[in-house]
Amino acid sequence: MAAHGRSTLRDLFDDSPTPHIAHPPRTHHRHFYVATDGSYRRNGADGGLGVVIEARDGTRVARLSLPDAAPNNNVAEYRALHLGLDVLAARAPKHARVGVLVDHDALAAAVNGEVLVDASGDTGWRPGDGPRVPSGSESHWRGIRARIAGFGELRAARIDSRDNPAHPLANAPEAYAHVNRSLDRCVLPAQIDPIDDGTDGRTAAFGERTENADPQFPPPSRFEGRASD
């Protein structure tokens, strides 16, 4: 259970590995957290897309549970993340720091690989041979990449599907249709409290850096996970 005044997604993110990127506390805390999941049904029934977005203080920004007919589970995962980032982009300032939570190792690794490429400015470098985007997901991957570039900072953590709050939303959209009728919140910069960037014990205002803030990304993580659904 999350501590008072903290996002449940933030706690999950803090405790989860971020492929390719280590996350020491001074660079780890985010302004928003978005958990997504996609499901696929082999029997011809529609699967679904689930999205949960929270601000760092636990304020719920949005929840979505939508039916979807993806051709396989991998494509469903990419569709769900594309949807979640689109929803957040419409409700958060562009300079926000974003934490993504997915239960798909390859997708988390692909997102963080893109983050490192975007940070280095070297489009010819990617971890390993670069991501292998599932067939049918190409347009969604382009949308995800555009959203990554549009936020101030973004990184992805890999969580277990049993801990993913978007998992039930994706797997039973008919049972959770009521969440789509909830009013989404548009969170403005003035509503967000300062975030500690870990530099000399001081706190930087939202969207700002202190003079001693390290603008570089941390070194690659030693975490190497196997791809999973």
Summary of the structure (lengths in Angstrom):
residues: 229
radius of gyration: 16.9
end to end distance: 24.6
largest distance: 57.3
contacts: 753
relative contact order: 0.23
helix: 32%
strand: 18%
